[in-house]
Amino acid sequence: MSLGIRKGINNLSGISNSYNNIGNVYSFDEIKEFNPELALEYYQKATSIQLQTGQKSSLANTYHNISMIYRRKKNKFYCLETALEYSKLSFSICEEVNEKSVFSTSCSGLGGVYFDLNQYENSIYYFLKSYAINKIIKAEKDVNYSSIKHIRKNIGLG
């Protein structure tokens, strides 16, 4: 369903999902439409609705997406401290709602930010937490094994 139709029937949940999806389109730096400013604009529209309607799992996912914008070095918004803030917001919501697939993504994102900050012990903790959740939900293919191996090497574990 398009954003216009969702707005026409005042489907707030659908509108926030559309905004998040549009943000995703602009957030991938591998495509020519990469525009982190527009991505953040649409993510902020999504979060305002998600906060208003109590869509906690969606809010956690959007906070994760915002964090990813701040983690990307190819844009003017690059700021690991801000990425960490949004990753922590995502993680805390995920702990509350216990939606496993979003929780796994949030843990992996938090592990990635800590990795970028060279905080390898924190990083491996969250990557392994993501791995454990993915094992439970049978999504082991989503585990970032190369980062886990790299971290273990950096902290002298292999």
Sine and cosine of phi, psi and omega as CSV:
sin_phi,cos_phi,sin_psi,cos_psi,sin_omega,cos_omega
0.00,0.00,0.67,-0.74,-0.06,-1.00
-0.98,0.19,0.31,-0.95,0.04,-1.00
-0.85,0.52,-0.66,0.75,-0.01,-1.00
-0.86,0.50,-0.69,0.72,0.02,-1.00
-0.91,0.42,-0.70,0.72,0.00,-1.00
-0.88,0.48,-0.63,0.78,0.06,-1.00
-0.92,0.40,-0.64,0.77,-0.02,-1.00
-0.88,0.48,-0.56,0.83,0.01,-1.00
-0.98,-0.21,0.16,0.99,0.02,-1.00
0.81,0.58,0.69,0.73,0.05,-1.00
-1.00,0.08,1.00,0.05,-0.12,-0.99
-0.88,0.48,-0.65,0.76,0.04,-1.00
-0.88,0.48,-0.71,0.71,0.03,-1.00
-0.91,0.41,-0.61,0.79,0.03,-1.00
-0.89,0.45,-0.72,0.70,0.00,-1.00
-0.90,0.43,-0.61,0.79,0.06,-1.00
-0.89,0.45,-0.66,0.75,0.04,-1.00
-0.89,0.46,-0.71,0.71,0.03,-1.00
-0.87,0.50,-0.69,0.73,0.03,-1.00
-0.88,0.47,-0.70,0.72,0.00,-1.00
-0.90,0.43,-0.64,0.77,0.05,-1.00
-0.91,0.42,-0.66,0.75,0.09,-1.00
-0.84,0.54,-0.65,0.76,0.03,-1.00
-0.87,0.49,-0.64,0.77,0.00,-1.00
-0.86,0.51,-0.67,0.74,-0.03,-1.00
-0.99,0.13,-0.17,0.99,-0.12,-0.99
-1.00,-0.02,-0.22,0.97,-0.06,-1.00
-1.00,0.06,0.91,-0.41,-0.08,-1.00
-0.97,0.25,-0.05,1.00,0.03,-1.00
-0.99,0.11,-0.14,0.99,-0.04,-1.00
-0.91,-0.42,0.37,-0.93,-0.07,-1.00
-0.94,0.35,-0.34,0.94,0.01,-1.00
-0.98,0.19,0.03,1.00,-0.04,-1.00
-0.78,0.62,0.87,-0.49,0.00,-1.00
-0.47,-0.88,1.00,0.04,-0.09,-1.00
-0.87,0.50,-0.51,0.86,0.02,-1.00
-0.90,0.43,-0.72,0.69,0.05,-1.00
-0.92,0.40,-0.63,0.78,0.03,-1.00
-0.84,0.54,-0.75,0.66,0.00,-1.00
-0.89,0.46,-0.61,0.79,0.02,-1.00
-0.87,0.49,-0.73,0.68,0.00,-1.00
-0.94,0.34,-0.60,0.80,0.06,-1.00
-0.89,0.46,-0.63,0.77,0.02,-1.00
-0.91,0.41,-0.62,0.79,0.08,-1.00
-0.88,0.48,-0.67,0.74,0.01,-1.00
-0.89,0.45,-0.72,0.69,-0.06,-1.00
-0.91,0.42,-0.58,0.81,-0.01,-1.00
-0.90,0.44,-0.63,0.78,0.05,-1.00
-0.95,0.32,-0.68,0.73,-0.02,-1.00
-0.89,0.47,-0.62,0.78,0.07,-1.00
-0.91,0.41,-0.66,0.75,-0.02,-1.00
-0.91,0.42,-0.63,0.78,-0.11,-0.99
-0.99,-0.15,-0.07,1.00,0.02,-1.00
0.96,0.27,0.46,0.89,0.03,-1.00
-0.99,0.17,0.98,0.22,-0.17,-0.99
-0.92,0.40,-0.69,0.72,0.01,-1.00
-0.89,0.46,-0.67,0.74,0.04,-1.00
-0.91,0.42,-0.63,0.78,0.03,-1.00
-0.89,0.45,-0.69,0.72,0.03,-1.00
-0.87,0.50,-0.67,0.74,0.01,-1.00
-0.91,0.42,-0.68,0.74,0.00,-1.00
-0.92,0.39,-0.64,0.77,0.08,-1.00
-0.87,0.50,-0.63,0.78,0.07,-1.00
-0.87,0.49,-0.70,0.71,0.01,-1.00
-0.88,0.47,-0.65,0.76,0.04,-1.00
-0.89,0.46,-0.68,0.73,0.04,-1.00
-0.83,0.55,-0.65,0.76,-0.02,-1.00
-0.90,0.44,-0.55,0.83,0.07,-1.00
-0.88,0.47,-0.72,0.69,-0.04,-1.00
-0.95,0.33,-0.31,0.95,0.05,-1.00
-0.99,0.13,-0.37,0.93,-0.08,-1.00
-0.97,0.23,0.83,-0.56,-0.05,-1.00
-0.96,0.28,-0.28,0.96,-0.11,-0.99
-0.99,0.11,0.30,0.95,-0.01,-1.00
-0.60,-0.80,0.29,-0.96,-0.09,-1.00
-0.94,0.34,-0.18,0.98,-0.02,-1.00
-1.00,-0.02,0.01,1.00,-0.05,-1.00
-0.80,0.60,0.88,-0.47,0.02,-1.00
-0.30,-0.96,0.96,-0.26,-0.07,-1.00
-0.91,0.40,-0.52,0.86,0.02,-1.00
-0.91,0.42,-0.66,0.75,0.05,-1.00
-0.93,0.36,-0.63,0.77,0.07,-1.00
-0.85,0.52,-0.68,0.73,0.01,-1.00
-0.89,0.45,-0.67,0.74,0.03,-1.00
-0.85,0.53,-0.75,0.66,-0.02,-1.00
-0.93,0.36,-0.57,0.82,0.06,-1.00
-0.90,0.43,-0.65,0.76,0.03,-1.00
-0.92,0.39,-0.62,0.78,0.08,-1.00
-0.87,0.50,-0.73,0.68,0.02,-1.00
-0.85,0.52,-0.73,0.68,-0.03,-1.00
-0.88,0.48,-0.71,0.71,-0.05,-1.00
-0.91,0.42,-0.61,0.80,0.07,-1.00
-0.92,0.40,-0.67,0.74,0.00,-1.00
-0.89,0.46,-0.62,0.78,0.06,-1.00
-0.87,0.50,-0.63,0.78,-0.03,-1.00
-0.94,0.35,-0.73,0.69,-0.10,-0.99
-1.00,-0.01,-0.34,0.94,0.05,-1.00
0.81,0.58,0.68,0.74,0.11,-0.99
-1.00,0.03,0.97,-0.25,-0.26,-0.97
-0.85,0.52,-0.70,0.71,-0.07,-1.00
-0.92,0.39,-0.65,0.76,0.04,-1.00
-0.93,0.36,-0.61,0.79,0.01,-1.00
-0.88,0.47,-0.67,0.74,0.03,-1.00
-0.88,0.47,-0.71,0.70,0.03,-1.00
-0.88,0.47,-0.67,0.75,0.01,-1.00
-0.89,0.45,-0.70,0.72,0.03,-1.00
-0.88,0.47,-0.68,0.73,0.01,-1.00
-0.90,0.45,-0.67,0.74,0.04,-1.00
-0.89,0.45,-0.67,0.74,0.03,-1.00
-0.91,0.42,-0.65,0.76,0.08,-1.00
-0.87,0.49,-0.63,0.78,0.01,-1.00
-0.91,0.41,-0.65,0.76,0.02,-1.00
-0.91,0.41,-0.71,0.71,0.04,-1.00
-0.88,0.47,-0.58,0.81,0.06,-1.00
-0.87,0.49,-0.74,0.67,0.01,-1.00
-0.89,0.46,-0.48,0.88,0.03,-1.00
-1.00,0.06,0.08,1.00,-0.04,-1.00
0.87,0.48,0.45,0.90,0.08,-1.00
-0.99,-0.16,0.97,0.26,-0.21,-0.98
-0.92,0.39,-0.56,0.83,0.01,-1.00
-0.92,0.40,-0.68,0.74,0.09,-1.00
-0.90,0.43,-0.66,0.75,-0.03,-1.00
-0.87,0.50,-0.77,0.64,-0.04,-1.00
-0.92,0.40,-0.56,0.83,0.05,-1.00
-0.83,0.56,-0.75,0.66,-0.05,-1.00
-0.97,0.25,-0.57,0.82,0.09,-1.00
-0.89,0.45,-0.66,0.75,0.01,-1.00
-0.94,0.35,-0.56,0.83,0.09,-1.00
-0.89,0.45,-0.68,0.73,0.06,-1.00
-0.88,0.48,-0.69,0.73,0.02,-1.00
-0.86,0.52,-0.72,0.70,-0.02,-1.00
-0.88,0.47,-0.67,0.74,0.03,-1.00
-0.91,0.41,-0.70,0.72,0.00,-1.00
-0.88,0.47,-0.56,0.83,0.06,-1.00
-0.90,0.44,-0.67,0.74,0.00,-1.00
-0.89,0.45,-0.67,0.74,-0.07,-1.00
-1.00,-0.08,0.18,0.98,0.06,-1.00
0.87,0.50,0.69,0.73,0.02,-1.00
-0.82,-0.57,0.64,0.77,-0.08,-1.00
-0.87,0.49,-0.38,0.93,0.02,-1.00
-0.89,0.46,-0.33,0.94,-0.03,-1.00
-1.00,0.07,-0.02,1.00,-0.05,-1.00
-0.98,0.22,0.68,-0.73,0.01,-1.00
-1.00,0.01,0.98,0.21,-0.06,-1.00
-0.89,0.45,-0.59,0.81,-0.04,-1.00
-0.90,0.43,-0.61,0.79,0.04,-1.00
-0.92,0.38,-0.66,0.75,0.02,-1.00
-0.88,0.48,-0.71,0.71,0.00,-1.00
-0.89,0.46,-0.70,0.72,0.00,-1.00
-0.88,0.47,-0.69,0.72,0.00,-1.00
-0.91,0.42,-0.72,0.70,0.00,-1.00
-0.84,0.54,-0.63,0.78,0.03,-1.00
-0.91,0.41,-0.69,0.73,-0.02,-1.00
-0.91,0.41,-0.47,0.88,0.01,-1.00
-0.98,-0.21,0.21,0.98,0.12,-0.99
0.99,0.17,0.44,0.90,0.00,-1.00
-0.95,-0.32,0.16,0.99,0.02,-1.00
0.40,-0.92,0.00,0.00,0.00,0.00
